[in-house]
Amino acid sequence: MRPFIIIFIFTWFLNLFLPWWSALLPAIIIGAWLLENSLSAFFTGLTAGGFAWFVQAFYIHIANDAILSTRVAEMLQLGSPWFVLLFTFLIGGILAGFSTLFGYQLKTVLTNSSISDTN
């Protein structure tokens, strides 16, 4: 639960001020630091990152009376602005999921290479 909260808060905060890809940095760091297996790394990043992106998209959806999400839905021929919010969750979740998986795998590779160097 702690990695989820950390990834969610930092992803949400960084997305306010920096480009979209900056939200992947906390996912990589937490994946390398706190997560213990690849499956939990991916799904923690998927849910935390996706939820952070969804919360921001939902805030924008409410703040401008759904004008932006409705226009994007029309442009992408999705039919409903809620599909845009779901699509935002999926994109942010997949990106953060693979980022936490990358962080975990990086930790695994570096740990194994340091062990094999001592032998």
Stockholm file with secondary structure:
# STOCKHOLM 1.0

chainA/1-119         MRPFIIIFIFTWFLNLFLPWWSALLPAIIIGAWLLENSLSAFFTGLTAGGFAWFVQAFYIHIANDAILSTRVAEMLQLGSPWFVLLFTFLIGGILAGFSTLFGYQLKTVLTNSSISDTN
#=GR chainA/1-119 SS CHHHHHHHHHHHHHHHHSCGGGGHHHHHHHHHHTCCSHHHHHHHHHHHHHHHHHHHHHHHHHHTTTHHHHHHHHHTTCSSHHHHHHHHHHHHHHHHHHHHHHHHHHHHHHHHHHHHHHC
#=GC SS_cons         CHHHHHHHHHHHHHHHHSCGGGGHHHHHHHHHHTCCSHHHHHHHHHHHHHHHHHHHHHHHHHHTTTHHHHHHHHHTTCSSHHHHHHHHHHHHHHHHHHHHHHHHHHHHHHHHHHHHHHC
//
